[in-house]
Amino acid sequence: MSLSNWVDEIQRVGRYTFTRKEATRELNLCTNALDKSLQRATCQGRILRLRREFYVIVPLEYTVAGTVPTEWFIDDLMRFIGKPYYVGCLSAAALHGAAHQRAQEMQVVVPEHVRSVETRAVRVRFLQFAGMSQALTESRRTHTGDIPISTPEWTAIDLIRFQKHYGSMDAAATVLTELAEALDVNKLAAAAGHERTSAYLQRLGWLLDFLGQERLTRSLHAVVVEQSPSYTPLNASLAKRTGRRDSRWRIVINEEPEADL
């Protein structure tokens, strides 16, 4: 059987990925013949290599885009890499309805460093979080199966945790403005109980109050008070560490955010 026919068969059963090891086993081709077949299929746009030995199948209707939606293959990719994960930050926020600042990449949280994927058609950024085991996630159904994504409340915390990776506090405020509709006050407090870094909770609480979402912060504030935190800058990525002080959240307001909505 040719590589082309085998790829067609895989797609017919709803799969959109394969590995070189699998192709070698199923097609019984010599190394040189398989290399040529993979190169030809890649040049034709029928497959896309994301990692050495990991390929995505590209159906005819996705030829212009160059790939299928990332959520269709992210679970297969992470099994291939061998790391636990969840879809988080801006990508999770978009799945929860906050799509105004949708990233041009999928943002995936992992417990240790993983090299990002960057091709002409696909970008996957891996955000490292050593405490990932504490994260709160839920399953989201995709065309090819379920994937783990952070809950709305944990997504809100991650927006603060990974803020330096995607932009200013303006961007965080914009996403939180939309995400707030999906947040539950009790679930937010419960999520805060899983977060070990009080500074993230302080910044989140201040931003929610700033955005007029005081209904969400009463229980969150109680969690923060229990931790007796020190003052922390609103935007830790700025060199400036001075500014007006907010005693409620013990925040040094070193940036005045604006929501772009």
Residue pairs with C-beta under 8 A, 6 or more apart in sequence:
1 26
1 27
2 27
2 37
3 23
3 27
3 29
3 34
3 37
3 38
3 41
4 37
4 41
4 46
6 23
6 26
6 27
7 18
7 41
7 46
7 47
7 57
10 16
10 18
10 57
11 57
11 59
14 143
14 144
15 57
15 144
16 56
16 57
16 59
16 68
16 72
16 73
16 76
16 144
17 54
17 55
17 56
17 57
17 73
17 76
17 77
17 80
18 55
18 57
19 53
19 54
19 55
19 80
20 34
20 38
20 53
20 54
20 55
21 53
23 29
23 34
23 38
24 34
27 34
29 37
38 47
38 49
38 55
41 47
42 48
42 49
45 58
45 63
45 66
46 57
46 58
47 55
47 56
47 57
47 58
48 55
48 56
48 58
48 66
48 67
48 119
48 121
48 122
49 55
49 56
49 119
50 56
50 73
50 77
50 117
50 119
50 122
50 124
51 77
51 80
51 81
51 117
54 77
54 80
56 67
56 68
56 73
56 122
57 68
58 66
58 67
58 68
59 68
62 68
65 121
66 119
66 120
66 121
66 122
67 119
67 121
67 122
69 142
69 143
70 106
70 122
70 124
71 87
71 106
71 140
71 142
71 143
71 147
72 142
72 143
72 144
73 144
74 85
74 87
74 106
74 108
74 124
74 147
75 144
75 145
75 146
75 147
76 144
77 117
77 124
78 84
78 85
78 108
81 114
83 110
83 111
83 112
83 114
84 110
84 111
84 132
85 108
85 109
85 110
85 148
86 92
86 108
86 109
86 132
86 135
86 137
86 148
86 149
86 150
87 95
87 106
87 107
87 108
87 109
87 140
87 147
87 148
87 149
87 150
88 107
88 108
88 109
88 127
88 135
88 149
88 150
88 154
88 155
88 158
88 162
89 103
89 107
89 109
89 127
89 150
89 155
89 158
89 159
89 162
89 165
89 166
90 101
90 102
90 103
90 107
90 159
90 166
90 175
91 103
91 105
91 106
91 107
91 108
91 149
92 107
92 149
92 150
92 155
92 158
93 99
93 101
93 155
93 159
93 175
93 178
93 179
94 102
94 103
95 140
95 149
96 152
96 155
96 179
96 182
97 178
97 179
97 181
97 182
98 175
98 176
98 177
98 178
98 179
98 182
99 178
100 174
100 175
100 178
100 260
100 261
101 166
101 167
101 171
101 174
101 175
101 260
103 125
103 166
104 123
105 123
105 124
105 125
106 123
106 124
106 125
107 125
107 127
107 162
107 165
107 166
108 124
108 125
108 126
108 127
109 126
109 127
109 128
109 129
109 132
109 135
109 150
109 158
110 126
110 127
110 128
110 129
110 132
111 128
111 129
111 130
111 132
111 133
112 128
112 130
113 126
113 128
114 126
114 128
115 126
116 123
116 124
116 125
116 126
117 123
117 124
125 165
127 158
127 162
127 165
129 135
129 158
129 161
131 196
134 194
134 195
134 196
135 150
135 154
135 194
136 150
136 151
136 153
136 154
136 190
136 191
136 194
137 148
137 149
137 150
137 151
137 154
138 148
138 149
138 150
138 151
139 146
139 147
139 148
139 149
140 146
140 147
140 148
140 149
149 155
150 158
151 187
151 191
152 179
152 182
152 183
152 184
152 187
153 183
153 184
153 187
153 188
153 190
153 191
154 191
154 194
155 179
156 176
156 179
156 183
156 188
156 191
156 204
157 191
157 192
157 195
157 200
157 201
157 204
159 172
159 175
159 176
159 179
159 204
160 172
160 200
160 203
160 204
160 207
161 197
161 200
163 169
163 171
163 172
163 235
163 237
164 236
164 237
168 235
168 255
168 257
169 207
169 234
169 235
169 255
169 257
170 257
170 258
170 259
170 260
171 260
172 207
172 257
173 207
173 210
173 211
173 257
173 258
173 259
174 259
174 260
174 261
176 204
176 207
176 208
176 211
176 213
176 259
177 211
177 259
177 261
178 261
180 208
180 211
180 213
180 216
183 213
183 216
185 215
185 216
185 218
185 219
185 220
186 219
188 216
188 219
188 220
189 219
189 220
189 222
189 223
192 201
192 220
192 223
192 224
193 223
195 201
198 224
198 227
198 229
198 232
199 229
199 232
199 236
201 220
201 223
201 224
201 227
202 224
202 229
202 232
202 249
202 250
202 251
203 232
203 234
203 249
203 251
204 220
205 217
205 220
205 221
205 224
205 248
205 249
206 234
206 246
206 248
206 249
206 251
206 253
207 234
207 257
208 214
208 216
208 217
208 220
209 217
209 248
209 249
210 257
211 259
221 248
221 249
224 249
224 250
229 250
230 250
231 245
231 250
231 251
231 252
232 250
232 251
232 252
233 240
233 241
233 243
233 251
233 252
233 254
234 243
234 251
234 252
234 253
234 254
234 255
234 257
235 254
235 255
238 254
238 255
240 254
240 255
241 252
241 254
242 252
242 254
243 252
243 253
243 254
243 255
244 252
244 253
245 251
245 252
245 253
246 252
246 253
